[in-house]
């Protein structure tokens, strides 16, 4: 199949999926219903606050699973890198001269000093600030200051400690534990088709920022349901979406949430062949354990990476605002700024502000357990995934 024919086939197939999702969302709108789990699900409050449990779950769900740590478009050229610390592991992700993306622990093999400051940049090599040992973008030790007086060492054995890394669907995945590997295609399964449909490699980055927030699970829970949209987001995203209307599809731990837009009311009596299949629903893709990709109409998209902090009470969320193309006019720039401002208000001033009160109540005895409703099936699936992974981990111990 020629590329143009393949692209046309993919477009038709995607339109069919969007039409089916619109059909399902419209049925809920007509009936005042939503996708539901079989029953409400209680969960003990200790799942949110117990430090020992937190560390065990962090180890299993973040240190031994592939994490989407960067977008491919953040590292477009050879020598482009991103340095960050994820659950206490300092990481460098860099695109090599061969075009391949690699990941390393950000620590010199001489005495363990950080060789690269946090952030993004471009470099042909990384030089340790302590004793000037230098490494290539492929992680090889290529030179040492005063090598003659230091003595002979085997450079081949002293390259940066490499971490498993893979690039799929415009995302760069990394495993934080040296020596471990992952079959990324098996991990993502058919969800890879969903990620590919987003065409993340063709977007443009408008803005990035980091937000401090409540604990890992408190923060994540808010990304996984629309039950709160009417009450909490009435001045932001709730102006466009219908509260308590969810269409959910799952691929094991990964999930696609479809929200109904208020414009569904406009097509209640309209024949399907007249629908704009991209106009009346909003898709949110959640890749376990901490990635949310929210597609917004108007050529804007929000990518959120939620990173647990050192305690059960803290997280840092990295927000990446994407546009279909870099703004060229004042009107396009204003639209991007408006989108960015709305997202900041919805997450920081609404979701995370309320999440902070939840986090504070965890220190009291107000609740011994929380209850996820039948209308919160994605939250239920997320917590059941954690429980399953912990059971599997315990069985292997």
Protein Blocks (a to p, Z undefined) as FASTA:
>chain_A
ZZklmmmmmmmmmmmmmmmmmmmmmmmmmnopacddfbdcdddfklmmmmklmmmmmmmm
mmmcccdfbdfklmmbghiacdddeehiacdddddfkopacddddddfklopafbdcddd
ddfbdcdfklopacdfkopafbdehklmnopcdfklmcccddddddeehiacddfbghia
cdfklmnmmmlmmmmmnommlmccfbdcddddddfklmmmmmmccklmmmmmmmmmmmmm
cghiacdddehjbccdddddfklmmmmmgcfklpcfklmcccdddddfkbccdddehhia
cdddddddfbfkbccdddddddfbdcfbfklmmmmmmmmmmmmmmmmmmmmmmmmmmmmm
mmmckbfbdcddfklmmlmmmmmmmmmmmmmmmmmZZ
